[in-house]
Amino acid sequence: VAQGPAGPGGILNFTTEATPDEVVAFYRGRAEAAGLTSINAMNRGEARGYAAGDTRNRLLNVVATPVEGSPTDVQLSWSSGN
C-alpha cells in the first residue's frame, strides 16, 4: 500500500487456481461495478491483462500469467484517486 500524487493505492502479487481469463473477468466486473471505464486489454499467448480508470484518477490494472505446472501468477495494482 502506498500514497502518491494520484491518491492511495498499492500493488499486490498473488497466485490463484483460476485461469487468466477468469482473473481478468473477475476484476473487469469489479471495475465496471465501481464505475471505471475500460482503458485497454492485453492478450499475449496465454497471459491476460486489463486496465480501467476514470477522470478522478482511480485506476485498476491486472496482469494474469499462467505458469506451467503451477497456479496462475497475478499482479494487481490500483490507485483510489484524489
Jmol script that loads the backbone (N, CA, C; Angstrom):
load data "model"
ATOM      1  N   VAL A   1       0.848  -1.168   0.000  1.00  0.00           N
ATOM      2  CA  VAL A   1       0.000   0.000   0.000  1.00  0.00           C
ATOM      3  C   VAL A   1       0.893   1.231   0.000  1.00  0.00           C
ATOM      4  N   ALA A   2       0.499   2.272  -0.761  1.00  0.00           N
ATOM      5  CA  ALA A   2       1.307   3.478  -0.880  1.00  0.00           C
ATOM      6  C   ALA A   2       0.418   4.696  -1.033  1.00  0.00           C
ATOM      7  N   GLN A   3       1.017   5.856  -0.879  1.00  0.00           N
ATOM      8  CA  GLN A   3       0.341   7.132  -1.102  1.00  0.00           C
ATOM      9  C   GLN A   3       1.142   7.889  -2.154  1.00  0.00           C
ATOM     10  N   GLY A   4       0.467   8.401  -3.178  1.00  0.00           N
ATOM     11  CA  GLY A   4       1.147   9.146  -4.229  1.00  0.00           C
ATOM     12  C   GLY A   4       0.308  10.304  -4.712  1.00  0.00           C
ATOM     13  N   PRO A   5       0.769  10.999  -5.761  1.00  0.00           N
ATOM     14  CA  PRO A   5       0.035  12.144  -6.296  1.00  0.00           C
ATOM     15  C   PRO A   5      -1.387  11.801  -6.746  1.00  0.00           C
ATOM     16  N   ALA A   6      -1.604  10.552  -7.164  1.00  0.00           N
ATOM     17  CA  ALA A   6      -2.933  10.130  -7.610  1.00  0.00           C
ATOM     18  C   ALA A   6      -3.747   9.539  -6.467  1.00  0.00           C
ATOM     19  N   GLY A   7      -3.292   9.703  -5.219  1.00  0.00           N
ATOM     20  CA  GLY A   7      -4.030   9.192  -4.074  1.00  0.00           C
ATOM     21  C   GLY A   7      -3.479   7.878  -3.591  1.00  0.00           C
ATOM     22  N   PRO A   8      -4.155   7.270  -2.610  1.00  0.00           N
ATOM     23  CA  PRO A   8      -3.695   5.993  -2.086  1.00  0.00           C
ATOM     24  C   PRO A   8      -3.867   4.880  -3.106  1.00  0.00           C
ATOM     25  N   GLY A   9      -3.025   3.891  -3.022  1.00  0.00           N
ATOM     26  CA  GLY A   9      -3.095   2.758  -3.927  1.00  0.00           C
ATOM     27  C   GLY A   9      -2.151   1.676  -3.470  1.00  0.00           C
ATOM     28  N   GLY A  10      -1.858   0.735  -4.339  1.00  0.00           N
ATOM     29  CA  GLY A  10      -0.942  -0.326  -3.973  1.00  0.00           C
ATOM     30  C   GLY A  10      -0.725  -1.314  -5.093  1.00  0.00           C
ATOM     31  N   ILE A  11       0.133  -2.268  -4.791  1.00  0.00           N
ATOM     32  CA  ILE A  11       0.459  -3.360  -5.713  1.00  0.00           C
ATOM     33  C   ILE A  11       0.385  -4.645  -4.910  1.00  0.00           C
ATOM     34  N   LEU A  12      -0.208  -5.656  -5.508  1.00  0.00           N
ATOM     35  CA  LEU A  12      -0.354  -6.946  -4.851  1.00  0.00           C
ATOM     36  C   LEU A  12       0.007  -8.031  -5.852  1.00  0.00           C
ATOM     37  N   ASN A  13       0.854  -8.958  -5.456  1.00  0.00           N
ATOM     38  CA  ASN A  13       1.169 -10.140  -6.258  1.00  0.00           C
ATOM     39  C   ASN A  13       0.648 -11.358  -5.527  1.00  0.00           C
ATOM     40  N   PHE A  14      -0.013 -12.263  -6.253  1.00  0.00           N
ATOM     41  CA  PHE A  14      -0.521 -13.489  -5.637  1.00  0.00           C
ATOM     42  C   PHE A  14      -0.697 -14.559  -6.698  1.00  0.00           C
ATOM     43  N   THR A  15      -0.961 -15.777  -6.271  1.00  0.00           N
ATOM     44  CA  THR A  15      -1.264 -16.860  -7.197  1.00  0.00           C
ATOM     45  C   THR A  15      -2.674 -17.355  -6.918  1.00  0.00           C
ATOM     46  N   THR A  16      -3.276 -17.960  -7.949  1.00  0.00           N
ATOM     47  CA  THR A  16      -4.630 -18.485  -7.840  1.00  0.00           C
ATOM     48  C   THR A  16      -4.785 -19.674  -8.779  1.00  0.00           C
ATOM     49  N   GLU A  17      -5.707 -20.542  -8.448  1.00  0.00           N
ATOM     50  CA  GLU A  17      -6.021 -21.673  -9.323  1.00  0.00           C
ATOM     51  C   GLU A  17      -6.902 -21.239 -10.495  1.00  0.00           C
ATOM     52  N   ALA A  18      -7.444 -20.024 -10.466  1.00  0.00           N
ATOM     53  CA  ALA A  18      -8.275 -19.510 -11.564  1.00  0.00           C
ATOM     54  C   ALA A  18      -7.415 -19.321 -12.815  1.00  0.00           C
ATOM     55  N   THR A  19      -8.037 -19.435 -13.972  1.00  0.00           N
ATOM     56  CA  THR A  19      -7.326 -19.200 -15.229  1.00  0.00           C
ATOM     57  C   THR A  19      -7.115 -17.694 -15.416  1.00  0.00           C
ATOM     58  N   PRO A  20      -6.166 -17.303 -16.273  1.00  0.00           N
ATOM     59  CA  PRO A  20      -6.005 -15.876 -16.556  1.00  0.00           C
ATOM     60  C   PRO A  20      -7.298 -15.221 -17.042  1.00  0.00           C
ATOM     61  N   ASP A  21      -8.066 -15.907 -17.888  1.00  0.00           N
ATOM     62  CA  ASP A  21      -9.343 -15.349 -18.359  1.00  0.00           C
ATOM     63  C   ASP A  21     -10.309 -15.122 -17.199  1.00  0.00           C
ATOM     64  N   GLU A  22     -10.364 -16.054 -16.261  1.00  0.00           N
ATOM     65  CA  GLU A  22     -11.250 -15.905 -15.100  1.00  0.00           C
ATOM     66  C   GLU A  22     -10.805 -14.749 -14.207  1.00  0.00           C
ATOM     67  N   VAL A  23      -9.501 -14.592 -14.031  1.00  0.00           N
ATOM     68  CA  VAL A  23      -8.981 -13.493 -13.218  1.00  0.00           C
ATOM     69  C   VAL A  23      -9.381 -12.153 -13.817  1.00  0.00           C
ATOM     70  N   VAL A  24      -9.145 -11.989 -15.119  1.00  0.00           N
ATOM     71  CA  VAL A  24      -9.477 -10.718 -15.781  1.00  0.00           C
ATOM     72  C   VAL A  24     -10.980 -10.479 -15.749  1.00  0.00           C
ATOM     73  N   ALA A  25     -11.781 -11.503 -15.979  1.00  0.00           N
ATOM     74  CA  ALA A  25     -13.239 -11.331 -15.934  1.00  0.00           C
ATOM     75  C   ALA A  25     -13.693 -10.882 -14.544  1.00  0.00           C
ATOM     76  N   PHE A  26     -13.109 -11.436 -13.487  1.00  0.00           N
ATOM     77  CA  PHE A  26     -13.452 -11.061 -12.117  1.00  0.00           C
ATOM     78  C   PHE A  26     -13.165  -9.577 -11.881  1.00  0.00           C
ATOM     79  N   TYR A  27     -11.955  -9.137 -12.203  1.00  0.00           N
ATOM     80  CA  TYR A  27     -11.588  -7.744 -11.946  1.00  0.00           C
ATOM     81  C   TYR A  27     -12.263  -6.768 -12.906  1.00  0.00           C
ATOM     82  N   ARG A  28     -12.544  -7.197 -14.128  1.00  0.00           N
ATOM     83  CA  ARG A  28     -13.317  -6.352 -15.049  1.00  0.00           C
ATOM     84  C   ARG A  28     -14.705  -6.095 -14.473  1.00  0.00           C
ATOM     85  N   GLY A  29     -15.341  -7.127 -13.949  1.00  0.00           N
ATOM     86  CA  GLY A  29     -16.664  -6.978 -13.340  1.00  0.00           C
ATOM     87  C   GLY A  29     -16.642  -6.037 -12.148  1.00  0.00           C
ATOM     88  N   ARG A  30     -15.608  -6.147 -11.308  1.00  0.00           N
ATOM     89  CA  ARG A  30     -15.488  -5.259 -10.146  1.00  0.00           C
ATOM     90  C   ARG A  30     -15.229  -3.823 -10.582  1.00  0.00           C
ATOM     91  N   ALA A  31     -14.390  -3.652 -11.600  1.00  0.00           N
ATOM     92  CA  ALA A  31     -14.088  -2.301 -12.097  1.00  0.00           C
ATOM     93  C   ALA A  31     -15.346  -1.649 -12.660  1.00  0.00           C
ATOM     94  N   GLU A  32     -16.085  -2.372 -13.479  1.00  0.00           N
ATOM     95  CA  GLU A  32     -17.306  -1.821 -14.071  1.00  0.00           C
ATOM     96  C   GLU A  32     -18.332  -1.500 -12.988  1.00  0.00           C
ATOM     97  N   ALA A  33     -18.444  -2.366 -11.968  1.00  0.00           N
ATOM     98  CA  ALA A  33     -19.386  -2.114 -10.873  1.00  0.00           C
ATOM     99  C   ALA A  33     -19.006  -0.861 -10.088  1.00  0.00           C
ATOM    100  N   ALA A  34     -17.711  -0.536 -10.068  1.00  0.00           N
ATOM    101  CA  ALA A  34     -17.233   0.661  -9.362  1.00  0.00           C
ATOM    102  C   ALA A  34     -17.291   1.909 -10.241  1.00  0.00           C
ATOM    103  N   GLY A  35     -17.772   1.761 -11.487  1.00  0.00           N
ATOM    104  CA  GLY A  35     -17.907   2.910 -12.378  1.00  0.00           C
ATOM    105  C   GLY A  35     -16.667   3.243 -13.184  1.00  0.00           C
ATOM    106  N   LEU A  36     -15.677   2.336 -13.207  1.00  0.00           N
ATOM    107  CA  LEU A  36     -14.484   2.571 -14.007  1.00  0.00           C
ATOM    108  C   LEU A  36     -14.753   2.210 -15.470  1.00  0.00           C
ATOM    109  N   THR A  37     -14.036   2.848 -16.361  1.00  0.00           N
ATOM    110  CA  THR A  37     -14.153   2.606 -17.801  1.00  0.00           C
ATOM    111  C   THR A  37     -12.937   1.828 -18.279  1.00  0.00           C
ATOM    112  N   SER A  38     -13.158   0.840 -19.127  1.00  0.00           N
ATOM    113  CA  SER A  38     -12.044   0.070 -19.673  1.00  0.00           C
ATOM    114  C   SER A  38     -11.096   0.973 -20.440  1.00  0.00           C
ATOM    115  N   ILE A  39      -9.803   0.811 -20.175  1.00  0.00           N
ATOM    116  CA  ILE A  39      -8.771   1.563 -20.888  1.00  0.00           C
ATOM    117  C   ILE A  39      -8.133   0.673 -21.953  1.00  0.00           C
ATOM    118  N   ASN A  40      -7.734  -0.540 -21.548  1.00  0.00           N
ATOM    119  CA  ASN A  40      -7.174  -1.470 -22.522  1.00  0.00           C
ATOM    120  C   ASN A  40      -7.232  -2.885 -21.993  1.00  0.00           C
ATOM    121  N   ALA A  41      -7.005  -3.818 -22.886  1.00  0.00           N
ATOM    122  CA  ALA A  41      -6.918  -5.230 -22.555  1.00  0.00           C
ATOM    123  C   ALA A  41      -5.755  -5.809 -23.351  1.00  0.00           C
ATOM    124  N   MET A  42      -5.130  -6.846 -22.799  1.00  0.00           N
ATOM    125  CA  MET A  42      -3.973  -7.437 -23.435  1.00  0.00           C
ATOM    126  C   MET A  42      -4.111  -8.947 -23.425  1.00  0.00           C
ATOM    127  N   ASN A  43      -3.899  -9.551 -24.572  1.00  0.00           N
ATOM    128  CA  ASN A  43      -3.798 -10.997 -24.711  1.00  0.00           C
ATOM    129  C   ASN A  43      -2.463 -11.274 -25.380  1.00  0.00           C
ATOM    130  N   ARG A  44      -1.574 -11.946 -24.659  1.00  0.00           N
ATOM    131  CA  ARG A  44      -0.272 -12.291 -25.232  1.00  0.00           C
ATOM    132  C   ARG A  44       0.008 -13.741 -24.870  1.00  0.00           C
ATOM    133  N   GLY A  45      -0.106 -14.605 -25.869  1.00  0.00           N
ATOM    134  CA  GLY A  45      -0.015 -16.028 -25.580  1.00  0.00           C
ATOM    135  C   GLY A  45      -1.142 -16.393 -24.631  1.00  0.00           C
ATOM    136  N   GLU A  46      -0.810 -17.005 -23.513  1.00  0.00           N
ATOM    137  CA  GLU A  46      -1.802 -17.380 -22.510  1.00  0.00           C
ATOM    138  C   GLU A  46      -1.992 -16.297 -21.445  1.00  0.00           C
ATOM    139  N   ALA A  47      -1.140 -15.269 -21.433  1.00  0.00           N
ATOM    140  CA  ALA A  47      -1.237 -14.193 -20.438  1.00  0.00           C
ATOM    141  C   ALA A  47      -2.361 -13.238 -20.815  1.00  0.00           C
ATOM    142  N   ARG A  48      -2.973 -12.644 -19.785  1.00  0.00           N
ATOM    143  CA  ARG A  48      -4.062 -11.693 -19.981  1.00  0.00           C
ATOM    144  C   ARG A  48      -3.821 -10.475 -19.106  1.00  0.00           C
ATOM    145  N   GLY A  49      -4.233  -9.323 -19.613  1.00  0.00           N
ATOM    146  CA  GLY A  49      -4.124  -8.090 -18.849  1.00  0.00           C
ATOM    147  C   GLY A  49      -5.345  -7.228 -19.073  1.00  0.00           C
ATOM    148  N   TYR A  50      -5.596  -6.336 -18.134  1.00  0.00           N
ATOM    149  CA  TYR A  50      -6.759  -5.452 -18.219  1.00  0.00           C
ATOM    150  C   TYR A  50      -6.477  -4.208 -17.394  1.00  0.00           C
ATOM    151  N   ALA A  51      -6.909  -3.058 -17.898  1.00  0.00           N
ATOM    152  CA  ALA A  51      -6.791  -1.801 -17.156  1.00  0.00           C
ATOM    153  C   ALA A  51      -8.080  -1.011 -17.299  1.00  0.00           C
ATOM    154  N   ALA A  52      -8.453  -0.317 -16.219  1.00  0.00           N
ATOM    155  CA  ALA A  52      -9.644   0.528 -16.218  1.00  0.00           C
ATOM    156  C   ALA A  52      -9.362   1.730 -15.337  1.00  0.00           C
ATOM    157  N   GLY A  53     -10.060   2.832 -15.613  1.00  0.00           N
ATOM    158  CA  GLY A  53      -9.866   4.029 -14.803  1.00  0.00           C
ATOM    159  C   GLY A  53     -11.006   5.005 -15.004  1.00  0.00           C
ATOM    160  N   ASP A  54     -10.851   6.185 -14.375  1.00  0.00           N
ATOM    161  CA  ASP A  54     -11.844   7.237 -14.534  1.00  0.00           C
ATOM    162  C   ASP A  54     -11.174   8.605 -14.439  1.00  0.00           C
ATOM    163  N   THR A  55     -11.963   9.648 -14.535  1.00  0.00           N
ATOM    164  CA  THR A  55     -11.432  11.015 -14.545  1.00  0.00           C
ATOM    165  C   THR A  55     -10.977  11.485 -13.167  1.00  0.00           C
ATOM    166  N   ARG A  56     -11.278  10.724 -12.115  1.00  0.00           N
ATOM    167  CA  ARG A  56     -10.833  11.080 -10.756  1.00  0.00           C
ATOM    168  C   ARG A  56      -9.514  10.400 -10.405  1.00  0.00           C
ATOM    169  N   ASN A  57      -8.821   9.870 -11.417  1.00  0.00           N
ATOM    170  CA  ASN A  57      -7.541   9.178 -11.244  1.00  0.00           C
ATOM    171  C   ASN A  57      -7.648   7.848 -10.506  1.00  0.00           C
ATOM    172  N   ARG A  58      -8.846   7.272 -10.464  1.00  0.00           N
ATOM    173  CA  ARG A  58      -8.952   5.910  -9.947  1.00  0.00           C
ATOM    174  C   ARG A  58      -8.490   4.983 -11.063  1.00  0.00           C
ATOM    175  N   LEU A  59      -7.653   4.024 -10.738  1.00  0.00           N
ATOM    176  CA  LEU A  59      -7.074   3.140 -11.746  1.00  0.00           C
ATOM    177  C   LEU A  59      -6.939   1.736 -11.190  1.00  0.00           C
ATOM    178  N   LEU A  60      -7.242   0.755 -12.034  1.00  0.00           N
ATOM    179  CA  LEU A  60      -7.043  -0.645 -11.708  1.00  0.00           C
ATOM    180  C   LEU A  60      -6.304  -1.279 -12.873  1.00  0.00           C
ATOM    181  N   ASN A  61      -5.281  -2.064 -12.576  1.00  0.00           N
ATOM    182  CA  ASN A  61      -4.530  -2.769 -13.607  1.00  0.00           C
ATOM    183  C   ASN A  61      -4.260  -4.181 -13.103  1.00  0.00           C
ATOM    184  N   VAL A  62      -4.561  -5.178 -13.922  1.00  0.00           N
ATOM    185  CA  VAL A  62      -4.316  -6.563 -13.535  1.00  0.00           C
ATOM    186  C   VAL A  62      -3.659  -7.295 -14.701  1.00  0.00           C
ATOM    187  N   VAL A  63      -2.641  -8.103 -14.381  1.00  0.00           N
ATOM    188  CA  VAL A  63      -1.983  -8.967 -15.361  1.00  0.00           C
ATOM    189  C   VAL A  63      -1.962 -10.368 -14.760  1.00  0.00           C
ATOM    190  N   ALA A  64      -2.484 -11.342 -15.502  1.00  0.00           N
ATOM    191  CA  ALA A  64      -2.545 -12.734 -15.050  1.00  0.00           C
ATOM    192  C   ALA A  64      -1.766 -13.598 -16.034  1.00  0.00           C
ATOM    193  N   THR A  65      -0.785 -14.323 -15.504  1.00  0.00           N
ATOM    194  CA  THR A  65       0.104 -15.129 -16.334  1.00  0.00           C
ATOM    195  C   THR A  65       0.090 -16.574 -15.853  1.00  0.00           C
ATOM    196  N   PRO A  66      -0.211 -17.517 -16.758  1.00  0.00           N
ATOM    197  CA  PRO A  66      -0.170 -18.924 -16.333  1.00  0.00           C
ATOM    198  C   PRO A  66       1.288 -19.374 -16.174  1.00  0.00           C
ATOM    199  N   VAL A  67       1.496 -20.244 -15.228  1.00  0.00           N
ATOM    200  CA  VAL A  67       2.816 -20.829 -15.011  1.00  0.00           C
ATOM    201  C   VAL A  67       2.644 -22.335 -15.124  1.00  0.00           C
ATOM    202  N   GLU A  68       3.350 -22.959 -16.057  1.00  0.00           N
ATOM    203  CA  GLU A  68       3.175 -24.385 -16.306  1.00  0.00           C
ATOM    204  C   GLU A  68       3.407 -25.192 -15.031  1.00  0.00           C
ATOM    205  N   GLY A  69       2.420 -26.009 -14.685  1.00  0.00           N
ATOM    206  CA  GLY A  69       2.517 -26.855 -13.504  1.00  0.00           C
ATOM    207  C   GLY A  69       2.291 -26.126 -12.194  1.00  0.00           C
ATOM    208  N   SER A  70       1.921 -24.859 -12.261  1.00  0.00           N
ATOM    209  CA  SER A  70       1.713 -24.053 -11.056  1.00  0.00           C
ATOM    210  C   SER A  70       0.449 -23.222 -11.212  1.00  0.00           C
ATOM    211  N   PRO A  71       0.003 -22.589 -10.117  1.00  0.00           N
ATOM    212  CA  PRO A  71      -1.151 -21.694 -10.215  1.00  0.00           C
ATOM    213  C   PRO A  71      -0.846 -20.466 -11.074  1.00  0.00           C
ATOM    214  N   THR A  72      -1.881 -19.762 -11.473  1.00  0.00           N
ATOM    215  CA  THR A  72      -1.753 -18.526 -12.244  1.00  0.00           C
ATOM    216  C   THR A  72      -1.118 -17.447 -11.368  1.00  0.00           C
ATOM    217  N   ASP A  73      -0.137 -16.748 -11.907  1.00  0.00           N
ATOM    218  CA  ASP A  73       0.509 -15.638 -11.221  1.00  0.00           C
ATOM    219  C   ASP A  73      -0.240 -14.354 -11.570  1.00  0.00           C
ATOM    220  N   VAL A  74      -0.579 -13.549 -10.563  1.00  0.00           N
ATOM    221  CA  VAL A  74      -1.361 -12.328 -10.766  1.00  0.00           C
ATOM    222  C   VAL A  74      -0.629 -11.137 -10.164  1.00  0.00           C
ATOM    223  N   GLN A  75      -0.592 -10.044 -10.927  1.00  0.00           N
ATOM    224  CA  GLN A  75      -0.125  -8.763 -10.392  1.00  0.00           C
ATOM    225  C   GLN A  75      -1.276  -7.782 -10.523  1.00  0.00           C
ATOM    226  N   LEU A  76      -1.673  -7.208  -9.395  1.00  0.00           N
ATOM    227  CA  LEU A  76      -2.785  -6.265  -9.336  1.00  0.00           C
ATOM    228  C   LEU A  76      -2.252  -4.952  -8.783  1.00  0.00           C
ATOM    229  N   SER A  77      -2.532  -3.849  -9.478  1.00  0.00           N
ATOM    230  CA  SER A  77      -2.170  -2.534  -8.953  1.00  0.00           C
ATOM    231  C   SER A  77      -3.378  -1.626  -9.054  1.00  0.00           C
ATOM    232  N   TRP A  78      -3.445  -0.650  -8.146  1.00  0.00           N
ATOM    233  CA  TRP A  78      -4.594   0.248  -8.115  1.00  0.00           C
ATOM    234  C   TRP A  78      -4.224   1.570  -7.511  1.00  0.00           C
ATOM    235  N   SER A  79      -5.028   2.571  -7.842  1.00  0.00           N
ATOM    236  CA  SER A  79      -4.985   3.886  -7.219  1.00  0.00           C
ATOM    237  C   SER A  79      -6.421   4.296  -6.977  1.00  0.00           C
ATOM    238  N   SER A  80      -6.708   4.787  -5.782  1.00  0.00           N
ATOM    239  CA  SER A  80      -8.093   5.130  -5.477  1.00  0.00           C
ATOM    240  C   SER A  80      -8.438   6.581  -5.803  1.00  0.00           C
ATOM    241  N   GLY A  81      -7.507   7.290  -6.428  1.00  0.00           N
ATOM    242  CA  GLY A  81      -7.799   8.649  -6.903  1.00  0.00           C
ATOM    243  C   GLY A  81      -7.642   9.707  -5.851  1.00  0.00           C
ATOM    244  N   ASN A  82      -7.850  10.945  -6.292  1.00  0.00           N
ATOM    245  CA  ASN A  82      -7.668  12.103  -5.409  1.00  0.00           C
ATOM    246  C   ASN A  82      -8.876  12.305  -4.535  1.00  0.00           C
TER     247      ASN A  82
END
end "model"
wireframe off; spacefill off
backbone 0.3
color backbone group
